[in-house]
């Protein structure tokens, strides 16, 4: 199992579509974002989150965690692990939920309940074979968010995108304060500042990096015997 991570607006969904067309025998599972964008219980939780973050942070983070854990466990129980999924329980906790807590949108009690539950679930979820980290500056991510013009994202600010960028760096580049079994997991970092949709050469380079990364990592990770530290900054 491989996990695709990256900031809001970096181009994860577009990247996955390109991977699907370029790399055979790799199953793609996109983030179930429609579960919290579309009307749930008569309301869009994502839109509510951006309008009134303190009210909806705990609700949204728990809903996201439920779906991500469910997908993770279903995938790890599959016979084939040649799967690339968009976002994970890890970025849910280490980036988004933690950012909400640091900004005061989760109370101490809510954060402790969330951590207790997710830390337990992390022991149930096997670590991925590798992370693919799409990296772009917050300013470029913000430009792309504005360009796609989603109603649920109208309230997103550049300051918020900068915070999420910093948490991704701590999680995937510095590997600060993460679970011990995640620290040896290899990370492929791809610079997505340039538009890989319009430039076929850049896209081809990205796809080649992904192929090489997948080929270089074991299907069933054995980190006790072989620890990879595969990072590639383009």
C-alpha positions as CSV (number, residue, x, y, z in Angstrom):
1,X,0.0,0.0,0.0
2,X,1.3,3.4,-1.0
3,X,-0.2,6.7,0.3
4,X,-0.3,10.0,-1.6
5,X,-0.1,13.0,0.7
6,X,0.1,16.8,0.1
7,X,-1.5,20.1,0.9
8,X,-4.9,21.3,-0.2
9,X,-4.7,22.5,-3.8
10,X,-1.4,20.8,-4.6
11,X,-3.0,18.6,-7.3
12,X,-3.5,15.2,-5.7
13,X,-6.6,14.2,-7.5
14,X,-5.2,15.3,-10.9
15,X,-1.9,13.5,-10.1
16,X,-3.8,10.3,-9.3
17,X,-5.7,10.4,-12.6
18,X,-2.4,10.7,-14.4
19,X,-0.9,7.8,-12.5
20,X,-3.9,5.7,-13.3
21,X,-3.4,6.2,-17.0
22,X,0.4,5.9,-16.8
23,X,1.1,3.0,-14.5
24,X,-0.4,-0.4,-15.0
25,X,-1.5,-2.8,-12.3
26,X,-1.7,0.0,-9.7
27,X,-5.1,0.4,-8.1
28,X,-6.1,4.0,-7.2
29,X,-8.3,4.9,-4.3
30,X,-9.2,8.6,-4.1
31,X,-10.0,10.5,-0.9
32,X,-13.7,10.1,0.0
33,X,-14.0,13.9,0.1
34,X,-17.6,13.8,-1.2
35,X,-18.5,12.3,2.1
36,X,-17.9,15.6,3.8
37,X,-18.4,18.0,0.9
38,X,-21.9,16.8,-0.1
39,X,-25.0,17.1,2.0
40,X,-24.7,14.8,5.0
41,X,-27.5,14.9,7.5
42,X,-28.7,17.9,5.6
43,X,-25.5,19.9,5.5
44,X,-22.0,20.2,4.0
45,X,-19.6,19.5,6.9
46,X,-16.6,20.8,4.9
47,X,-18.3,24.1,4.1
48,X,-19.4,24.4,7.7
49,X,-15.9,23.7,8.9
50,X,-14.5,26.6,6.9
51,X,-17.3,28.9,8.0
52,X,-17.1,28.1,11.7
53,X,-14.0,26.0,12.3
54,X,-14.3,25.8,16.1
55,X,-17.8,24.5,16.0
56,X,-17.2,21.9,13.3
57,X,-13.5,20.8,13.6
58,X,-14.1,17.9,16.0
59,X,-17.1,16.6,13.9
60,X,-15.3,16.8,10.6
61,X,-12.0,15.3,11.9
62,X,-13.9,12.3,13.4
63,X,-15.9,11.7,10.2
64,X,-12.7,11.9,8.1
65,X,-11.0,9.5,10.5
66,X,-13.8,7.0,10.3
67,X,-13.7,6.8,6.5
68,X,-9.9,6.7,6.3
69,X,-9.5,3.9,8.9
70,X,-12.2,1.9,7.3
71,X,-10.5,2.2,3.9
72,X,-7.0,1.5,5.4
73,X,-8.1,-1.7,7.1
74,X,-10.0,-3.0,4.0
75,X,-6.9,-2.4,1.9
76,X,-4.5,-4.0,4.2
77,X,-6.7,-7.1,4.3
78,X,-6.7,-7.4,0.5
79,X,-4.6,-10.0,-1.2
80,X,-3.0,-7.4,-3.4
81,X,-1.2,-4.4,-1.8
82,X,-0.3,-2.7,-5.1
83,X,-2.6,0.2,-4.2
84,X,-2.1,4.0,-4.1
85,X,-4.6,5.8,-1.8
86,X,-5.2,9.6,-1.4
87,X,-4.5,10.9,2.1
88,X,-4.6,8.8,5.2
89,X,-5.3,8.5,8.9
90,X,-1.8,9.8,9.5
91,X,-2.1,13.2,7.8
92,X,-5.6,13.4,9.3
93,X,-4.0,13.4,12.8
94,X,-0.5,14.8,12.2
95,X,-1.6,17.7,9.9
96,X,-5.3,18.6,10.0
97,X,-6.5,17.6,13.5
98,X,-3.3,18.8,15.1
99,X,-3.5,22.1,13.3
100,X,-7.1,22.5,14.6
101,X,-6.0,21.9,18.1
102,X,-3.0,24.2,17.9
103,X,-5.3,27.0,16.7
104,X,-7.7,26.4,19.5
105,X,-10.5,24.9,17.4
106,X,-10.4,21.7,19.4
107,X,-10.7,21.8,23.1
108,X,-8.1,20.0,25.3
109,X,-10.8,17.3,26.0
110,X,-11.7,16.9,22.3
111,X,-8.0,16.6,21.4
112,X,-7.3,14.0,24.0
113,X,-10.3,11.9,23.0
114,X,-9.3,12.2,19.3
115,X,-5.7,11.2,20.1
116,X,-6.7,8.3,22.3
117,X,-8.9,6.9,19.6
118,X,-6.5,7.4,16.7
119,X,-3.5,6.2,18.6
120,X,-5.4,2.9,19.2
121,X,-6.4,2.7,15.6
122,X,-2.8,3.3,14.4
123,X,-1.8,0.1,16.1
124,X,-4.4,-1.7,14.1
125,X,-3.4,-0.1,10.8
126,X,-0.2,-1.6,9.2
127,X,2.2,1.1,8.0
128,X,2.2,1.7,4.3
129,X,5.0,0.5,2.0
130,X,5.8,4.2,1.1
131,X,4.5,7.7,1.0
132,X,4.4,9.9,-2.1
133,X,4.5,13.5,-1.0
134,X,3.4,16.2,-3.5
135,X,5.0,19.5,-2.5
136,X,4.2,23.0,-3.8
137,X,4.4,26.4,-2.2
138,X,1.4,27.6,-0.2
139,X,1.0,30.5,-2.7
140,X,0.8,28.1,-5.6
141,X,-1.7,25.9,-3.8
142,X,-3.8,28.9,-3.0
143,X,-3.8,29.9,-6.7
144,X,-5.0,26.4,-7.7
145,X,-7.7,26.5,-5.0
146,X,-9.0,29.8,-6.3
147,X,-8.9,28.5,-9.9
148,X,-11.0,25.4,-9.2
149,X,-13.4,27.6,-7.3
150,X,-15.2,25.1,-5.1
151,X,-18.0,26.5,-3.0
152,X,-16.9,24.6,0.1
153,X,-13.4,26.2,-0.1
154,X,-14.4,29.9,-0.4
155,X,-13.3,30.6,3.2
156,X,-9.8,29.0,2.9
157,X,-7.1,31.5,3.6
158,X,-3.4,31.6,2.6
159,X,-2.5,31.5,6.3
160,X,-4.4,28.2,6.8
161,X,-2.6,26.7,3.7
162,X,0.8,27.8,5.1
163,X,0.0,26.1,8.4
164,X,-1.0,22.8,6.7
165,X,2.2,23.0,4.6
166,X,4.2,23.3,7.8
167,X,2.5,20.3,9.3
168,X,3.2,18.2,6.2
169,X,6.8,19.1,6.4
170,X,7.1,18.1,10.0
171,X,5.2,14.8,9.3
172,X,6.9,13.7,6.0
173,X,10.2,15.5,5.8
174,X,11.3,15.9,9.4
175,X,9.3,13.0,10.7
176,X,8.7,14.8,14.0
177,X,6.5,13.4,16.7
178,X,5.1,10.5,14.6
179,X,4.6,6.9,15.4
180,X,7.8,4.8,15.6
181,X,6.6,2.4,12.9
182,X,6.2,5.2,10.5
183,X,9.7,6.7,10.8
184,X,11.4,4.1,8.5
185,X,8.7,4.3,5.8
186,X,10.3,5.7,2.7
187,X,9.1,9.0,1.3
188,X,9.2,10.2,-2.3
189,X,8.9,14.0,-2.5
190,X,7.8,15.4,-5.8
191,X,8.0,19.1,-6.5
192,X,4.7,20.2,-8.0
193,X,5.2,23.9,-8.3
194,X,5.3,23.6,-12.1
195,X,2.1,22.7,-13.9
196,X,2.4,19.0,-14.8
197,X,-0.9,19.0,-16.6
198,X,0.2,21.3,-19.4
199,X,3.8,20.2,-19.6
200,X,4.1,16.6,-20.8
201,X,7.8,16.4,-20.1
202,X,7.3,17.3,-16.4
203,X,4.4,14.8,-16.2
204,X,6.6,12.0,-17.7
205,X,9.4,12.8,-15.2
206,X,6.9,12.6,-12.3
207,X,5.5,9.2,-13.5
208,X,9.0,7.8,-14.0
209,X,9.9,8.8,-10.4
210,X,6.8,7.0,-9.1
211,X,7.5,3.9,-11.1
212,X,11.1,3.8,-9.8
213,X,9.9,4.4,-6.2
214,X,7.4,1.6,-6.4
215,X,10.0,-0.7,-7.9
216,X,12.5,0.1,-5.2
217,X,10.3,-0.6,-2.3
218,X,9.3,-4.1,-1.1
219,X,5.7,-5.2,-1.6
220,X,5.5,-6.4,2.0
221,X,7.7,-4.0,4.0
222,X,10.2,-5.6,6.4
223,X,11.7,-2.6,8.1
224,X,13.5,-4.6,10.7
225,X,15.8,-6.0,8.0
226,X,15.8,-3.3,5.4
227,X,15.2,0.4,6.1
228,X,14.8,2.7,3.2
229,X,15.2,6.4,3.3
230,X,14.2,7.2,-0.3
231,X,13.6,10.9,-0.8
232,X,13.8,12.6,-4.1
233,X,13.3,16.4,-4.4
234,X,12.7,17.5,-7.9
